[in-house]
Amino acid sequence: MSTLEKIVKNLGIMPESIQAEVLDYIEYLKFKEERGGEGYNWEDFSLESAMREIAEETSPYGLEDIKEKF
């Protein structure tokens, strides 16, 4: 069994939260490789990656929850 097959097999049985962590790590490795193997640079790493899926979350609050209006 190839390394890729082992990764896919094991990843398939992990919870989605772990799968998301693995994806983040893969994106980090890709980013690092594209920069010629340089170390991690927080300033250059995409905020979009860090905030992935947060924009899609619905807020539990609505306009009716506002206590003070200006």
HUURRA-V643191 format. One record per residue. N is the residue number from 0. RES is the residue in one small letter. PSI is psi in degrees with one decimal (none if undefined). NEAR is the number of other C-alpha atoms within 8 Angstrom. Layout:
n | res | psi | near
N | RES | PSI | NEAR
N | RES | PSI | NEAR
This chain:
n | res | psi | near
0 | m | 132.2 | 4
1 | s | 164.2 | 5
2 | t | -43.1 | 6
3 | l | -43.9 | 6
4 | e | -39.8 | 8
5 | k | -41.6 | 9
6 | i | -49.2 | 8
7 | v | -43.7 | 8
8 | k | -49.1 | 8
9 | n | -38.3 | 8
10 | l | -33.4 | 8
11 | g | -23.5 | 6
12 | i | -1.0 | 6
13 | m | 153.6 | 8
14 | p | 157.8 | 6
15 | e | -32.7 | 6
16 | s | -38.7 | 6
17 | i | -40.1 | 8
18 | q | -39.4 | 10
19 | a | -39.3 | 8
20 | e | -42.0 | 8
21 | v | -43.1 | 8
22 | l | -43.5 | 8
23 | d | -42.8 | 9
24 | y | -40.8 | 8
25 | i | -43.2 | 8
26 | e | -38.3 | 8
27 | y | -47.0 | 8
28 | l | -40.4 | 8
29 | k | -46.3 | 8
30 | f | -45.7 | 9
31 | k | -43.0 | 12
32 | e | -40.4 | 9
33 | e | -27.0 | 7
34 | r | 14.2 | 7
35 | g | 27.5 | 6
36 | g | 9.4 | 7
37 | e | 160.3 | 7
38 | g | 172.0 | 5
39 | y | 130.6 | 6
40 | n | 107.1 | 6
41 | w | -34.4 | 5
42 | e | -34.1 | 4
43 | d | -21.6 | 5
44 | f | 139.4 | 9
45 | s | 125.4 | 6
46 | l | -30.2 | 6
47 | e | -39.7 | 6
48 | s | -42.4 | 8
49 | a | -31.4 | 6
50 | m | 11.3 | 8
51 | r | 134.6 | 7
52 | e | -9.4 | 6
53 | i | -38.5 | 6
54 | a | -26.1 | 6
55 | e | -14.1 | 5
56 | e | 139.6 | 6
57 | t | 145.2 | 4
58 | s | 140.8 | 5
59 | p | -3.1 | 4
60 | y | 149.7 | 6
61 | g | -179.6 | 7
62 | l | -32.1 | 5
63 | e | -15.2 | 6
64 | d | -10.5 | 6
65 | i | 124.9 | 7
66 | k | -35.6 | 5
67 | e | 134.9 | 4
68 | k | 138.0 | 4
69 | f | none | 2
